[in-house]
């Protein structure tokens, strides 16, 4: 009886804090630099999320290989709901890509909800002689080892999509990761890389202005905003289908009442008309989930992307 009473008394401050939550600004930590789709979508929902929770939402960019820095920061943060991670494909594949990690991607996070789903595009410079993906593949096969494919973040979704394309298209090309999407765009436009793979969102303005040429989209269906651009499958690489997603997660052991408050606020934020409008413009499908659904989805994505790493024969770092 004494042990039970002590346990109840020990839990009381945590329960009280959960009921009062939030009493100060909340930080969402991103494993990418500014300007990419993760940054844009997070900054789109942040004001509405803040409205629902009654506190300011601060977005922190912490780019690093495999998203390790951001993930470690959140995994080791106090489980009080004030430090949240933008969970991505990178987290799902991290065990397959790295020999060791300073956190456990399967047990160190409490799942909250999915946020959005989106496709990528393979692009080249607007003035490039390459007009179609078939031409790019033919050029790469005619010049083994000479084609460069720009992506961001080693081990990130874009990088894996580029590696998988290289492998499934049967070409000898070099995938070159950059720190930010901006660097990839500059490298593509000035011809430092022949092709680039990145999320459609930050590439759209360049595509529409003619500075970039979209050769294909990576998901299994065409992107409504670029109806004339084929999928990679349609353009000659059977079986290629890569889309991405992001979600919110907190440190493990975060009290359930706090997770519930964040979840409910996110559902409201995603339903806001201005958020829906902006997501539609960006080609992002905003979609929430229950924590249980996210946990199951995360496990299935871990298996899926581990297979991608094996197919692409990417060595562990």
C-alpha positions in Angstrom: 0.0 0.0 0.0 2.9 2.4 0.9 4.5 1.7 -2.5 1.3 2.4 -4.3 0.8 5.7 -2.4 4.4 6.8 -3.1 3.9 6.0 -6.8 0.7 8.1 -6.9 2.4 11.0 -5.1 5.4 10.8 -7.5 3.0 10.9 -10.5 1.0 13.8 -9.2 3.4 16.6 -10.3 3.5 15.1 -13.8 -0.3 14.8 -14.0 -0.6 18.4 -12.8 1.9 19.6 -15.4 0.0 17.7 -18.1 -3.3 19.4 -17.1 -1.7 22.8 -17.2 0.1 22.2 -20.5 1.2 24.2 -22.3 2.5 27.2 -20.3 5.4 28.2 -22.6 6.4 28.1 -26.3 6.7 24.7 -27.9 9.6 23.8 -30.2 9.2 21.6 -33.3 12.6 20.4 -34.4 13.2 19.7 -38.1 15.9 17.4 -39.5 16.2 19.7 -42.6 17.4 23.2 -43.4 15.0 26.0 -44.4 13.2 26.2 -47.7 12.3 22.5 -48.2 8.9 20.9 -48.0 9.3 19.9 -44.4 10.1 23.4 -43.4 7.3 24.9 -45.5 4.6 22.5 -44.3 5.7 22.9 -40.7 5.7 26.7 -40.8 2.3 26.5 -42.5 0.7 24.5 -39.6 2.7 26.2 -36.8 0.4 29.3 -36.4 -2.8 27.3 -36.3 -1.2 24.7 -34.0 -0.2 27.6 -31.8 -3.7 29.0 -31.9 -5.2 25.7 -30.8 -2.7 25.2 -28.0 -2.6 28.9 -26.9 1.2 29.1 -27.1 3.8 30.1 -29.7 5.2 27.3 -31.9 8.9 27.8 -32.6 10.3 25.9 -35.7 14.0 24.9 -35.3 16.0 23.7 -38.3 18.7 21.1 -37.5 19.9 19.6 -40.7 22.4 16.7 -40.5 23.1 13.3 -42.1 20.2 11.0 -41.6 18.4 13.6 -39.4 20.5 12.3 -36.5 21.0 15.7 -34.8 17.3 16.6 -34.7 16.2 13.1 -33.7 18.8 12.9 -30.9 17.8 16.3 -29.6 14.2 15.3 -29.2 14.9 11.8 -28.0 17.0 13.1 -25.1 14.7 16.1 -24.4 12.5 16.3 -21.3 9.3 14.4 -22.0 7.2 17.4 -21.2 5.7 18.2 -24.6 7.8 21.3 -25.2 10.2 19.7 -27.7 8.6 17.8 -30.6 10.2 16.1 -33.6 9.1 16.3 -37.3 9.3 12.6 -37.9 10.1 11.5 -41.5 11.1 8.7 -43.8 14.7 9.3 -42.6 13.8 8.1 -39.1 12.2 5.0 -40.5 15.3 4.1 -42.5 18.0 5.2 -40.0 18.8 1.8 -38.5 19.4 0.4 -42.0 21.7 3.3 -42.9 23.9 3.7 -39.8 26.1 1.3 -37.9 25.2 3.0 -34.6 22.8 5.8 -33.5 22.7 7.9 -30.3 19.1 7.0 -29.9 16.7 4.2 -30.8 14.3 5.2 -33.6 11.8 2.5 -32.6 11.5 3.1 -28.9 12.7 6.6 -28.1 9.7 8.4 -29.5 6.0 8.7 -28.6 3.9 8.9 -31.8 1.4 11.7 -32.2 0.0 11.9 -35.8 0.9 12.0 -39.4 0.9 15.5 -41.0 1.3 15.2 -44.7 2.2 13.1 -47.7 3.9 14.3 -50.9 5.8 13.3 -54.0 9.2 14.3 -55.5 10.3 15.2 -59.0 13.4 14.4 -61.1 14.5 17.7 -62.8 17.2 19.1 -64.9 18.2 22.6 -65.9 15.7 24.4 -68.1 18.4 24.8 -70.8 19.7 21.3 -70.6 19.8 19.2 -73.8 18.0 16.4 -71.8 14.3 16.7 -72.6 12.9 13.4 -71.2 13.8 10.9 -68.5 14.4 8.3 -71.3 17.0 10.6 -72.8 18.7 11.0 -69.3 18.9 7.3 -68.9 20.2 6.8 -72.4 22.9 9.5 -71.8 23.9 7.9 -68.5 24.3 4.5 -70.1 26.3 5.9 -72.9 28.6 7.7 -70.5 29.1 5.4 -67.5 30.1 7.1 -64.2 29.8 10.6 -65.7 26.3 11.6 -64.8 25.7 13.4 -61.5 22.4 13.3 -59.6 21.9 16.0 -56.9 19.9 15.4 -53.8 19.9 16.6 -50.2 20.8 14.9 -46.8 22.7 11.6 -47.0 20.2 8.9 -46.0 17.2 11.2 -46.5 14.2 10.4 -48.7 15.5 12.4 -51.6 18.9 10.7 -51.4 17.3 7.3 -51.2 15.0 8.1 -54.1 18.0 9.1 -56.2 19.9 5.9 -55.3 16.9 3.8 -56.0 16.4 5.5 -59.4 20.1 4.9 -60.2 19.8 1.2 -59.3 16.4 0.5 -60.9 17.2 2.4 -64.1 20.4 0.3 -64.4 22.7 3.3 -64.8 26.2 4.0 -63.5 25.7 7.5 -62.1 27.0 9.4 -59.0 24.4 10.6 -56.4 25.7 13.8 -54.8 24.0 14.9 -51.5 23.9 18.6 -50.7 23.1 20.4 -47.4 20.0 22.2 -48.6 17.4 22.2 -51.4 18.6 25.7 -52.4 22.1 24.3 -53.0 20.6 21.5 -55.1 18.6 24.0 -57.2 21.7 26.2 -57.8 23.8 23.1 -58.8 21.1 22.0 -61.2 20.7 25.4 -62.8 24.4 25.9 -63.3 25.0 22.4 -64.6 27.1 21.1 -61.7 24.7 18.2 -61.6 22.9 16.7 -64.5 19.7 15.7 -62.7 18.3 16.4 -59.3 15.7 14.7 -57.1 13.8 16.7 -54.5 10.3 17.3 -53.3 8.0 19.0 -55.8 7.1 21.9 -53.5 10.4 23.9 -53.5 11.0 23.1 -57.2 7.6 24.3 -58.5 8.5 28.0 -59.0 11.7 27.0 -60.9 9.7 24.5 -63.0 7.0 27.0 -63.8 9.5 29.8 -64.6 11.4 27.5 -67.0 14.6 27.6 -64.9 14.1 23.9 -64.2 12.6 21.1 -66.4 10.6 18.4 -64.7 11.3 15.0 -66.3 9.2 12.8 -64.0 7.5 12.6 -60.6 8.5 9.8 -58.3 5.1 8.6 -56.9 2.8 6.1 -58.6 0.5 8.8 -59.9 0.9 12.1 -61.6 1.0 15.3 -59.7 -2.1 17.5 -60.4 -0.1 20.7 -60.5 2.1 19.2 -63.3 -0.3 17.0 -65.3 1.9 16.7 -68.3 4.9 15.3 -66.4 4.9 11.5 -66.4 5.7 9.3 -63.4 9.1 7.5 -63.3 7.2 4.3 -64.0 5.6 5.8 -67.1 8.9 7.2 -68.2 10.6 3.8 -68.4 11.5 2.5 -64.9 8.9 -0.3 -64.1 8.1 -0.7 -60.4 9.5 2.7 -59.3 7.1 4.3 -56.8 8.5 6.6 -54.1 6.5 9.1 -52.1 7.3 10.7 -48.7 5.6 11.8 -45.5 6.1 13.6 -42.3 4.5 13.3 -38.8 4.9 14.6 -35.3 6.5 12.6 -32.4 7.5 13.5 -28.9 10.1 12.0 -26.5 9.1 8.6 -25.1 7.4 8.8 -21.7 5.6 12.0 -22.6 2.4 11.9 -20.6 -0.6 10.8 -22.6 -2.7 13.8 -21.8 0.0 16.1 -23.3 0.1 13.9 -26.5 -3.6 14.0 -26.7 -3.6 17.8 -26.5 -1.0 18.1 -29.3 -2.9 15.6 -31.4 -6.2 17.4 -31.1 -4.5 20.7 -31.9 -2.9 19.2 -35.0 -6.2 17.9 -36.3 -7.7 21.4 -35.9 -4.7 22.9 -37.6 -4.9 20.6 -40.6 -8.6 21.3 -41.0 -8.1 25.1 -41.1 -9.1 26.5 -44.6 -5.9 28.5 -45.0 -3.8 25.4 -44.2 -5.8 23.2 -46.6 -5.4 25.9 -49.4 -1.7 26.2 -48.9 -1.1 22.5 -48.8 -3.1 22.1 -52.0 -0.8 24.7 -53.6 2.2 22.8 -52.4 1.0 19.4 -53.6 0.9 18.1 -50.0 -2.0 15.9 -48.9 -2.6 16.9 -45.3 -3.7 13.9 -43.3 -3.8 13.2 -39.6 -3.8 9.8 -37.9 -4.2 8.2 -34.5 -0.9 7.5 -32.6 -1.6 3.8 -33.1 -2.0 4.2 -36.9 1.2 6.2 -37.0 3.0 3.5 -35.0 1.9 0.8 -37.4 2.7 2.9 -40.5 6.1 3.8 -39.1 6.9 0.1 -38.6 5.8 -0.7 -42.2 7.8 2.2 -43.6 10.9 1.0 -41.7 10.6 -2.4 -43.4 9.9 -0.8 -46.8 12.9 1.6 -46.7 15.2 -1.0 -45.4 14.5 -3.0 -48.5 15.2 0.2 -50.6 18.6 0.5 -49.0 19.3 -3.2 -49.7 18.2 -2.9 -53.3 20.3 0.2 -53.8 23.2 -1.5 -52.1 23.9 1.6 -49.9 26.6 0.8 -47.4 26.1 1.6 -43.7 27.7 4.8 -42.5 
